[in-house]
Amino acid sequence: MHNSYVLDTDLLRALASDRRLLVLQWLRDPVAHFPPQTDGDLVKDGVCSQFIAAKLGVSQPTCGEHLKVLSRAGLIRGKKIRQWVFYQRDEERIAQFKDLLGGDW
């Protein structure tokens, strides 16, 4: 059987970083990994990029690059509330990627 899937280079790039994998892990259970936020609910709205940057121990621009790579791959999505962007996993897309990556090679 021939599979017509082409592996997404954005996905591979996103998964190639330990830091981006950590972010995905943290966002799976944001209440366990991040403090309460003033704006935005951790579960419903996602986690503010500033909290993610602080937990990663990187600058806001460096964190922004990691989040952009994850977003471009479709693994997370951002939601703007006031001047902040809140991120959460896109579980449907992650499930699709898991199926694809776990497929019959």
C-alpha positions in Angstrom: 0.0 0.0 0.0 1.4 3.4 -1.0 0.8 6.3 1.4 0.6 9.7 -0.2 1.5 11.6 3.0 4.4 14.1 2.8 5.9 14.8 6.2 5.4 18.5 7.0 8.8 20.2 7.5 7.2 22.8 9.8 6.1 19.9 12.0 9.5 18.2 12.0 11.2 21.5 12.8 8.8 22.1 15.7 9.5 18.7 17.2 13.2 19.0 16.8 13.7 21.2 19.8 13.7 20.1 23.4 12.4 23.5 24.5 9.4 23.3 22.1 8.6 19.8 23.3 8.7 21.1 26.9 6.2 23.9 26.0 3.9 21.3 24.5 4.2 19.2 27.6 3.4 22.1 29.9 0.5 23.2 27.8 -1.1 19.7 28.1 -1.8 20.6 31.8 -1.4 24.3 32.2 -2.9 24.5 35.7 -0.1 22.2 37.0 2.7 24.1 35.3 1.7 27.8 35.4 0.5 30.3 38.0 -3.0 31.8 37.8 -3.3 34.7 35.3 -5.0 38.0 35.7 -6.4 38.0 32.1 -7.4 34.8 30.5 -8.3 31.4 31.9 -5.4 29.0 31.8 -7.5 26.2 30.4 -10.1 28.0 28.4 -7.9 30.8 26.9 -4.4 29.3 27.2 -1.2 30.5 28.8 0.2 34.0 28.4 3.5 34.0 26.4 5.2 35.9 29.2 4.6 33.0 31.6 5.9 30.5 29.0 9.1 32.7 28.4 9.7 32.9 32.2 9.3 29.2 32.7 11.6 28.4 29.7 14.1 30.9 31.1 14.4 32.8 27.8 13.7 36.3 26.6 10.4 37.2 25.2 11.7 37.4 21.6 13.3 33.9 21.9 10.1 32.5 23.3 8.2 34.2 20.5 10.3 32.3 18.0 9.6 29.0 19.6 5.9 29.8 19.8 5.8 30.9 16.1 7.4 27.6 15.1 4.9 25.6 17.1 2.0 27.7 15.7 3.2 27.4 12.1 3.3 23.6 12.6 -0.3 23.7 13.8 0.6 22.3 17.3 -0.6 25.3 19.2 -2.8 28.3 18.6 -2.7 31.8 19.9 -5.6 34.0 21.2 -5.1 37.7 21.7 -6.6 39.1 24.9 -5.9 42.8 25.4 -2.2 43.3 24.5 -1.2 39.7 25.3 -1.3 36.4 23.3 -2.4 33.3 25.1 -1.4 29.8 23.8 -2.9 26.4 24.0 -2.4 23.1 22.3 -4.4 22.2 19.2 -5.4 18.7 20.4 -7.1 17.8 17.2 -4.1 18.6 15.0 -1.8 16.9 17.5 -3.9 13.7 17.3 -3.7 13.9 13.4 0.1 14.2 13.6 0.4 11.4 16.1 -1.6 9.2 13.7 0.5 10.2 10.8 3.8 9.7 12.6 2.7 6.4 14.1 1.5 5.2 10.7 2.8 2.3 8.8 6.3 3.2 7.5 
